[in-house]
């Protein structure tokens, strides 16, 4: 009887882990997307350096 109960508990644990797996995959996907967006904005300030240096004298 103990073996049967242990097997049932183990099976329930495995299925609950599979039920929550999509949440983890979605979270990882969102973080990868946000990392790509952050990476795409690298050196934006350096590309527009000419605008910040000349605009101070005109105001």
C-alpha positions in Angstrom: 0.0 0.0 0.0 2.8 2.4 0.8 4.5 1.7 -2.6 1.2 2.5 -4.4 0.8 5.8 -2.5 4.4 6.8 -3.1 3.9 6.1 -6.9 0.7 8.1 -7.0 2.4 11.1 -5.2 5.4 10.9 -7.6 3.1 10.9 -10.6 1.1 13.9 -9.3 4.3 15.8 -8.7 5.5 15.1 -12.2 2.3 16.3 -13.8 2.2 19.4 -11.7 5.8 20.2 -12.9 4.6 19.8 -16.5 1.6 22.0 -15.9 3.8 24.9 -14.8 6.5 24.5 -17.5 4.7 26.8 -20.0 4.8 29.6 -17.5 8.5 29.3 -17.2 9.0 29.2 -20.9 6.8 32.3 -21.4 8.8 34.1 -18.8 12.1 33.2 -20.4 10.7 34.3 -23.8 9.7 37.7 -22.4 13.1 38.2 -20.8 14.9 37.3 -24.0 12.7 39.7 -25.9 13.4 42.5 -23.4 17.1 41.7 -23.6 17.0 42.1 -27.4 15.2 45.4 -27.1 17.8 46.6 -24.6 20.7 45.4 -26.8 19.2 47.2 -29.8 19.5 50.6 -28.2 23.3 50.3 -27.6 25.4 53.3 -28.5 22.3 55.5 -29.4 23.8 58.4 -27.5 27.0 58.1 -29.4 25.3 58.2 -32.7 23.5 61.4 -31.8 26.5 63.1 -30.2 26.5 66.0 -32.7 23.0 67.1 -31.6 23.9 67.5 -27.9 27.1 69.5 -28.4 25.8 72.1 -30.8 22.4 72.7 -29.3 23.6 74.3 -26.0 25.0 77.4 -27.7 21.8 78.2 -29.6 19.5 78.4 -26.6 
